Amino acid sequence: MIDRLRDPRALSTSLGLYRTGAGPQLLVEPPIDLPEVLAPVLGLWSSEDRYLTEQSMTGTEKYVGGSWRYERLDGVGHWMQLEAPDRVNELLLDFLAGM
């Protein structure tokens, strides 16, 4: 793992994923007024996520005009689909079955 991080392209490639998602204009411009999401939404959050907060996940409900369901996965990190694939798949299949 450490050897891969020593590759000068590693940081640039990793940051490139974030650069394409949100430009610096988001820091200075007023937020875009977007319509509510009308589709059913399942929000999954994992308690050991070091990058996203539970409040940021539960706060998305205010942008949903359709049904909204929240599930918390305790003891799982940011990449929940890799760390707890059976539980994530179970929640997804249950959510989709209820549509």
C-alpha positions in Angstrom: 0.0 0.0 0.0 2.7 2.5 1.0 4.6 1.8 -2.3 1.5 2.7 -4.3 1.2 6.0 -2.4 4.8 6.9 -3.3 3.8 6.9 -7.0 3.5 10.6 -7.9 0.4 9.9 -10.0 -1.5 8.4 -7.0 -2.4 11.7 -5.3 -3.2 13.4 -8.6 -5.5 10.5 -9.6 -7.2 10.4 -6.2 -7.8 14.1 -6.1 -9.1 14.1 -9.6 -12.1 12.2 -8.5 -13.1 15.0 -6.2 -12.1 17.8 -8.6 -14.6 16.6 -11.1 -17.4 16.6 -8.6 -17.4 20.1 -7.3 -15.6 23.1 -8.5 -14.4 26.0 -6.3 -17.3 28.1 -7.4 -19.4 26.2 -4.9 -17.5 27.9 -2.2 -18.4 31.4 -3.3 -21.6 31.2 -5.3 -25.1 30.9 -3.8 -26.5 27.3 -3.7 -28.4 26.1 -6.8 -32.1 25.9 -6.2 -32.9 22.3 -7.1 -36.3 20.6 -7.2 -37.2 17.9 -4.6 -36.4 14.3 -5.4 -39.8 12.7 -6.0 -38.5 9.1 -6.3 -38.4 6.8 -3.2 -35.0 7.3 -1.5 -33.0 4.9 0.8 -30.3 6.6 2.8 -27.6 4.4 4.2 -25.0 5.6 6.6 -22.3 3.7 8.5 -21.2 4.7 12.0 -17.5 4.3 11.3 -17.5 6.6 8.2 -14.7 9.1 8.6 -15.8 11.3 5.7 -19.6 11.7 6.0 -21.6 12.6 9.1 -24.9 11.0 10.2 -26.4 14.5 10.2 -25.4 15.0 6.6 -27.2 11.8 5.7 -30.3 12.4 7.7 -30.5 16.0 6.6 -31.0 14.9 3.0 -34.6 14.0 3.9 -35.6 17.7 3.5 -34.8 17.4 -0.2 -37.0 14.4 -0.8 -40.7 14.9 -1.8 -41.3 11.2 -2.1 -40.8 8.4 0.5 -37.6 8.5 2.5 -36.1 5.7 4.5 -32.9 5.8 6.6 -30.8 2.9 7.8 -27.7 3.1 10.0 -25.1 0.4 9.8 -23.1 0.2 13.0 -19.4 -0.7 13.1 -19.0 -0.3 9.3 -16.8 2.2 7.6 -17.1 4.5 4.5 -17.0 1.6 2.0 -20.0 -0.2 3.5 -20.7 -2.2 0.3 -17.2 -3.7 0.6 -17.2 -4.1 4.4 -20.8 -5.4 4.9 -22.0 -6.5 1.4 -24.6 -9.0 2.8 -26.2 -6.3 5.0 -26.2 -3.6 2.3 -27.7 -6.0 -0.3 -30.3 -7.1 2.2 -31.3 -3.5 2.8 -31.3 -2.7 -0.9 -33.4 -5.8 -1.8 -35.9 -5.0 0.9 -36.2 -1.4 -0.2 -36.6 -2.3 -3.8 -39.2 -5.0 -3.0 -41.3 -2.3 -1.3 -41.5 -0.1 -4.3 
